[in-house]
Amino acid sequence: MDYSIKIGGEAGQGLQTIGDTLAKVFSRAGRHVFTHQDYESRVRGGHNFFQIRFSDKPVMASRDKM
């Protein structure tokens, strides 16, 4: 099992909070987790994304394919 989730939206919409919460959920469920957050704009309204990869095996990087 190896899955990736990418959440996108405008800066200031809580992407980091949602991503961190999901990462904790998967980690507490016994999965290995890798996260990556892209800050294209720190100004409210700019587009950003948060990517979570979780697996039953150790993960060291994000996947190329979604």
N, C-alpha and C positions, 0 to 999 in steps of 0.2 A: 504494500500500500504506500503510495507516494502522491500527495495532492498539493496543489498550489491554489491560493486564493489571492486575487488582486482587487483592492478596494480603491476607487478613485473618486475625487471630488474637489471642491473648491477649498482653498486654505481657510481654516477657521471653522470647518464643519465637524471637527472631532475625529478625523481619520486616525490619528495616533491613539486616541483613547479606545476606539473600536478595535484597531489592530492589536494593541497591547492586551486588551481583554480577551480577544479570540486566541492569541498566542498562549495566554495563561490557561485557558480552557483546554486546549489541546495538550499542553505540557502536563497539566494535572490529570489528564486522561491517559498518561503514559506514553505520549508520542514525542518524538524528537522534533524540535521546532527551529526554524531559521526565519528571521524576519529581515525585511529591507524596506526602508522608507525613502522615497525620492522627494526632495524639496525643490520643485522647479520655481516656486515663488513663495516667499515668506509674507508677501502682502496679501491681506484678506481678499479672496476672490480669485487668486491664481490657482492653477490646477496642480494637484499633488496626488501621489498614490502610495499605498502601503501594501506590501506583498508578504504573504505568509506561506511558507512551505512546511508541511508536517508529514511525518513518515513513521513507520514502525522500525526503521533503521536510521542510524545517524546521518544527518544532513549537514553539509558544510557550506553550501551556497544555494542561491536561487536557481530555478530551472530556466532553460531557454524557452521551452514551450509552456504555454498556459493551458 
